[in-house]
Amino acid sequence: MKNVLLTGLLMITAVLSANDIKVVTNEGGNVTITQNQKMVSISVLNTVETAYQLFIYDTKGNLMYRGDLGAEASLGRIFDFEDAKHGNYTFTLVSENDERQSYSIKTGTRF
């Protein structure tokens, strides 16, 4: 588990070194989203090891991604938005208990 957390910390540190990075965290601090116009990284510190799914909706509210993140203690994915239309995308995490957390993320390079 220490290796997973260290790897995640190194990945977030590398991401934060880029220009124009924004960091979003939830109130409990277990979800962190780092973003710029080209990429979005989402990580979840999953201490109760519940299964999560991630849904991403485009600027018009259309579902553009649905995937399982898993149930491990540390979850995460990186998404490339370099060729995406600039705008607000909605990232929604859904736990196996149907608890939902949604985040509006402004990203994309095509204007």
Residue pairs with C-beta under 8 A, 6 or more apart in sequence:
1 73
1 74
4 72
4 73
4 74
5 74
8 43
8 74
8 76
11 41
11 76
12 32
12 34
12 41
12 43
15 21
15 34
15 39
15 41
16 23
16 34
18 36
19 36
20 36
20 37
21 34
21 35
21 36
22 34
22 35
22 36
23 32
23 33
23 34
23 35
24 32
24 33
24 34
24 35
24 103
24 105
25 31
25 32
25 33
26 101
26 103
29 45
30 44
30 45
30 46
30 47
31 42
31 43
31 44
31 45
31 93
31 101
31 103
32 42
32 43
33 40
33 41
33 42
33 43
33 91
33 103
33 105
34 40
34 41
35 41
35 105
35 106
35 107
36 107
37 81
37 82
37 86
37 107
37 108
37 109
38 80
38 81
38 82
38 107
38 109
39 78
39 79
39 80
39 81
39 82
39 107
40 78
40 79
40 81
40 89
40 91
40 105
40 107
41 76
41 77
41 78
41 79
42 54
42 76
42 77
42 78
42 79
42 91
42 93
43 74
43 75
43 76
44 52
44 69
44 74
44 75
44 76
44 93
45 73
45 74
46 52
46 71
46 72
46 73
46 74
46 75
47 73
49 71
49 72
49 73
50 71
50 95
50 96
50 97
51 68
51 69
51 70
51 71
51 95
51 96
52 68
52 69
52 70
52 71
52 75
52 93
52 94
52 95
52 96
53 66
53 67
53 68
53 69
53 93
53 94
54 65
54 66
54 67
54 68
54 69
54 77
54 91
54 92
54 93
54 94
55 63
55 65
55 66
55 90
55 91
55 92
55 94
56 63
56 64
56 65
56 66
56 79
56 89
56 90
56 91
56 92
57 63
57 64
57 89
57 90
57 92
58 64
58 84
58 85
58 87
58 89
59 85
59 87
59 88
59 89
59 108
61 90
64 89
65 79
67 77
69 75
69 76
69 77
69 93
71 96
81 89
81 107
81 108
81 109
82 109
83 109
83 110
84 107
84 108
84 109
84 110
85 108
85 110
85 111
86 106
86 107
86 108
86 109
86 110
86 111
87 106
87 107
87 108
88 104
88 105
88 106
89 104
89 105
89 106
89 107
89 108
90 102
90 103
90 104
90 105
91 102
91 103
91 105
92 100
92 101
92 102
92 103
93 100
93 101
93 102
94 100
